[in-house]
């Protein structure tokens, strides 16, 4: 019996060794396969390209930058460098796009592209931001404005100025319009100043102190793209005026 027991014991030990070896080989094959798959996906992701598109909802236009970015080299610096390679209308090197200063852009647009979930990066521009770039659409628009200006078309007509208060859901169209050809900051302030105020004090509207107002609202009116100038007021700013009945 001793010989049989020893044989059975040795056979069992050998079986366990073989089983452990097979299991180890199987696990190694699985991990190797997973590693290969991850490397393949990473390589595909890194070797892929990303289209960067400047889009302007106001003009209903977009411009795809001809040179794509390589996903593996994607970074803020690369993105800024790519946009900076687009010529400017004024010949300057530096561009300005407010969306690129917001965390929301980097979290909701840039990060999915960086992770490989998206292959196109859309950058939203205002009219003024879009117009700064020397691209085909802007050149055609600029030529059209120059032709109109030469004919005197841009500076004909009048501009209606409206004070509006989103909190109240009200607005006040100033009865006297401005002549476009004479439009200036002084003329605008003079027109608003002609409205009586409660207590006879000088009016104050914070939006008129912001550069964005002059770039995004006033300049398009001066250029002839718009015929109405809307000025946003808070409740307090709207209530300062003693509007005529």
C-alpha positions in Angstrom: 0.0 0.0 0.0 2.9 2.4 0.7 4.1 2.2 -2.9 0.6 2.8 -4.3 0.0 5.7 -1.9 3.3 7.3 -2.9 2.5 6.9 -6.6 -1.0 8.4 -6.2 0.5 11.3 -4.1 3.2 12.0 -6.7 0.7 11.8 -9.6 -1.6 14.3 -7.8 1.2 16.7 -7.1 2.3 16.5 -10.8 -1.3 17.1 -11.9 -1.6 20.2 -9.6 1.7 21.5 -11.0 0.5 21.0 -14.6 -2.9 22.7 -13.7 -1.1 25.6 -12.1 1.2 25.9 -15.1 -1.8 25.9 -17.5 -3.7 28.4 -15.5 -0.6 30.7 -15.3 -0.1 30.4 -19.1 -3.8 31.1 -19.6 -3.7 34.2 -17.4 -0.5 35.4 -19.1 -2.2 35.0 -22.5 -5.2 37.0 -21.3 -3.1 39.8 -19.9 -0.9 39.8 -23.0 -4.0 40.1 -25.1 -5.4 42.9 -23.1 -2.1 44.8 -23.2 -1.9 44.3 -27.0 -5.4 45.6 -27.4 -4.8 48.6 -25.2 -1.6 49.4 -27.1 -3.4 49.0 -30.4 -6.2 51.4 -29.4 -3.6 53.9 -28.0 -1.7 53.8 -31.2 -4.8 54.3 -33.3 -5.8 57.2 -31.0 -2.4 58.8 -31.1 -2.0 58.4 -34.8 -5.4 59.8 -35.6 -6.0 63.4 -36.6 -8.3 66.1 -35.3 -10.0 68.7 -37.4 -10.3 72.1 -35.8 -13.2 74.3 -37.0 -13.9 77.9 -36.2 -17.7 78.5 -36.3 -19.7 81.7 -36.2 -23.4 81.3 -35.5 -24.1 84.9 -36.3 -22.8 84.5 -39.9 -23.9 80.8 -40.1 -20.5 80.1 -41.4 -17.6 77.9 -40.3 -13.9 77.6 -41.4 -12.0 74.3 -41.1 -8.3 75.0 -40.5 -6.6 73.1 -43.4 -3.9 71.6 -41.3 -5.2 69.0 -38.8 -3.7 68.2 -35.4 -2.2 64.9 -34.5 -4.1 63.5 -31.5 -1.0 62.1 -29.9 0.5 65.6 -29.8 -2.7 67.4 -28.8 -2.2 70.1 -26.1 -3.3 73.7 -25.4 -0.1 75.0 -26.8 -0.5 73.0 -30.1 -4.1 74.2 -30.4 -3.2 77.9 -29.8 -0.3 77.5 -32.3 -2.6 76.1 -35.0 -5.1 78.9 -34.6 -2.3 81.4 -34.5 -1.1 80.1 -37.9 -4.3 81.4 -39.5 -3.5 84.8 -41.0 -5.1 87.8 -39.4 -7.0 90.6 -41.4 -5.0 93.2 -39.6 -1.7 91.4 -40.0 -1.1 91.0 -36.3 0.1 87.8 -34.8 -2.2 87.5 -31.8 -5.8 86.4 -32.0 -8.6 86.7 -29.4 -11.4 84.1 -28.9 -13.2 84.4 -25.6 -14.4 80.8 -25.6 -10.8 79.6 -25.2 -10.7 81.4 -21.8 -13.6 79.5 -20.4 -13.2 76.2 -18.4 -16.4 75.0 -20.0 -14.7 74.8 -23.4 -11.8 72.7 -22.1 -14.1 70.4 -20.1 -16.9 69.9 -22.6 -15.2 70.2 -26.0 -11.4 69.8 -25.6 -11.4 66.8 -23.2 -13.6 64.5 -25.3 -11.4 65.1 -28.3 -8.3 64.5 -26.2 -9.7 61.2 -24.9 -10.5 60.1 -28.4 -14.3 60.3 -28.1 -14.5 63.0 -30.8 -12.5 63.7 -33.9 -13.5 67.3 -34.5 -13.0 70.3 -32.3 -15.5 73.1 -32.8 -14.5 76.6 -31.5 -17.4 79.1 -31.3 -16.6 82.7 -32.4 -18.6 86.0 -32.2 -18.8 88.1 -35.4 -15.8 90.2 -34.3 -13.7 87.2 -33.4 -14.5 85.5 -36.7 -13.9 88.6 -38.7 -10.3 88.9 -37.4 -9.1 86.0 -39.5 -8.0 86.4 -43.1 -10.1 83.6 -44.6 -12.0 83.5 -47.9 -15.4 84.3 -46.4 -14.1 87.4 -44.6 -12.2 88.6 -47.6 -15.4 88.4 -49.7 -17.3 90.2 -46.9 -14.7 92.9 -46.6 -14.6 93.5 -50.3 -18.4 93.8 -50.3 -18.3 96.3 -47.5 -15.6 98.3 -49.3 -17.7 98.4 -52.5 -20.7 99.5 -50.5 -18.7 102.1 -48.7 -17.3 103.4 -52.0 -20.9 103.8 -53.2 -21.9 105.5 -50.0 -24.4 102.7 -49.3 -23.1 101.8 -45.8 -23.4 105.3 -44.4 -26.9 106.0 -45.7 -30.0 105.6 -43.5 -30.6 105.9 -39.8 -29.9 103.8 -36.7 -32.5 103.0 -34.1 -31.3 102.9 -30.5 -33.2 100.7 -28.0 -32.8 100.5 -24.3 -33.9 97.1 -23.1 -34.2 95.4 -19.7 -34.3 91.6 -19.6 -35.4 91.6 -16.0 -38.5 93.6 -16.8 -39.0 92.2 -20.2 -39.4 95.8 -21.4 -37.6 98.0 -23.9 -37.7 101.7 -24.9 -37.0 102.7 -28.5 -35.5 106.2 -28.4 -37.8 108.2 -30.7 -35.0 110.1 -32.4 -32.9 107.9 -34.6 -29.2 108.5 -35.2 -27.8 109.2 -38.7 -25.3 106.4 -39.5 -22.8 108.7 -41.2 -22.6 110.8 -38.0 -22.6 107.8 -35.6 -20.0 108.1 -32.9 -19.7 107.5 -29.2 -20.3 111.2 -28.4 -23.5 111.1 -30.5 -24.7 108.0 -28.8 -24.1 109.3 -25.3 -25.7 112.6 -26.3 -28.9 110.8 -27.6 -29.2 108.7 -24.4 -28.5 111.8 -22.3 -31.5 113.6 -23.9 -33.8 111.2 -22.0 -34.9 112.7 -18.7 -33.7 111.0 -15.6 -35.2 110.7 -12.2 -33.8 113.5 -10.1 -32.0 115.0 -13.1 -28.8 113.0 -12.5 -26.4 111.9 -15.2 -27.3 108.5 -16.5 -25.2 105.4 -16.0 -25.3 102.1 -18.0 -22.5 99.6 -17.3 -22.6 98.0 -20.7 -21.4 101.2 -22.3 -18.2 100.8 -20.3 -17.5 97.3 -21.7 -15.2 96.8 -24.7 -17.4 93.9 -25.9 -20.4 96.3 -26.4 -18.4 98.5 -28.8 -16.8 95.5 -30.6 -19.9 93.3 -30.9 -22.8 95.7 -31.0 -21.6 99.2 -31.9 -19.0 98.3 -34.7 -21.5 96.2 -36.7 -23.9 99.1 -36.7 -21.2 101.5 -37.8 -20.2 99.0 -40.6 -23.8 98.9 -41.8 -24.3 95.2 -40.9 -27.1 96.2 -38.4 -29.6 99.0 -38.3 -30.6 98.7 -34.7 -28.4 99.3 -31.6 -29.7 97.5 -28.5 -28.3 98.5 -25.1 -28.9 96.2 -22.2 -29.9 97.7 -18.8 -30.3 96.3 -15.4 -33.5 97.1 -13.4 -31.8 100.0 -11.6 -30.3 101.4 -14.8 -33.7 101.2 -16.6 -35.5 102.8 -13.6 -33.2 105.8 -13.6 -34.9 107.1 -16.7 -38.1 109.1 -16.6 -39.4 107.9 -19.9 -41.9 110.2 -21.6 -45.4 108.8 -21.9 
